[in-house]
């Protein structure tokens, strides 16, 4: 499992939480993790990989994700929770 944080990462638009300060846009960097899905809880809207549990905003993000799948996740930490902004099956 490889976890990395990138400051120069992709600019994330509306769902990533662009913030404004004094009429300037500030991009909030995303965190990235890749790994094998250990479990998916559609009722709780979460998926778990070896290094933690991640929440999704929409059930649609979990439609094709199953335990055992290799995934890349982009996520933000919001109020102490890891919230997925993109799931990519590998």
CORMO-V959875 format. One record per residue. N is the residue number from 0. PHI is phi in whole degrees, 0 to 359 (NA if undefined). OMEGA is omega in whole degrees, 0 to 359 (none if undefined). Layout:
n = {N & N}
phi = {PHI & PHI}
omega = {OMEGA & OMEGA}
//
This chain:
n = {0 & 1 & 2 & 3 & 4 & 5 & 6 & 7 & 8 & 9 & 10 & 11 & 12 & 13 & 14 & 15 & 16 & 17 & 18 & 19 & 20 & 21 & 22 & 23 & 24 & 25 & 26 & 27 & 28 & 29 & 30 & 31 & 32 & 33 & 34 & 35 & 36 & 37 & 38 & 39 & 40 & 41 & 42 & 43 & 44 & 45 & 46 & 47 & 48 & 49 & 50 & 51 & 52 & 53 & 54 & 55 & 56 & 57 & 58 & 59 & 60 & 61 & 62 & 63 & 64 & 65 & 66 & 67 & 68 & 69 & 70 & 71 & 72 & 73 & 74 & 75 & 76 & 77 & 78 & 79 & 80 & 81 & 82 & 83 & 84 & 85 & 86 & 87 & 88 & 89}
phi = {NA & 236 & 249 & 213 & 246 & 236 & 278 & 266 & 306 & 301 & 285 & 256 & 274 & 314 & 288 & 278 & 85 & 297 & 246 & 243 & 221 & 50 & 66 & 246 & 274 & 237 & 276 & 269 & 292 & 268 & 259 & 229 & 215 & 233 & 174 & 256 & 292 & 271 & 202 & 230 & 241 & 292 & 295 & 272 & 57 & 226 & 224 & 239 & 242 & 306 & 263 & 158 & 252 & 235 & 263 & 244 & 279 & 231 & 300 & 303 & 290 & 257 & 308 & 253 & 261 & 224 & 305 & 97 & 288 & 271 & 225 & 246 & 242 & 250 & 210 & 241 & 264 & 238 & 53 & 83 & 246 & 276 & 249 & 288 & 249 & 202 & 240 & 236 & 282 & 252}
omega = {182 & 178 & 178 & 176 & 180 & 179 & 181 & 184 & 182 & 174 & 184 & 185 & 192 & 184 & 180 & 176 & 174 & 182 & 176 & 173 & 179 & 178 & 177 & 178 & 179 & 178 & 178 & 183 & 178 & 172 & 182 & 175 & 174 & 180 & 180 & 181 & 177 & 179 & 177 & 177 & 184 & 178 & 180 & 183 & 180 & 168 & 184 & 169 & 189 & 185 & 177 & 180 & 184 & 180 & 174 & 181 & 185 & 177 & 179 & 179 & 181 & 185 & 185 & 183 & 179 & 175 & 181 & 179 & 172 & 183 & 166 & 179 & 168 & 184 & 175 & 173 & 181 & 179 & 176 & 178 & 174 & 184 & 183 & 174 & 176 & 174 & 177 & 175 & 179 & none}
//
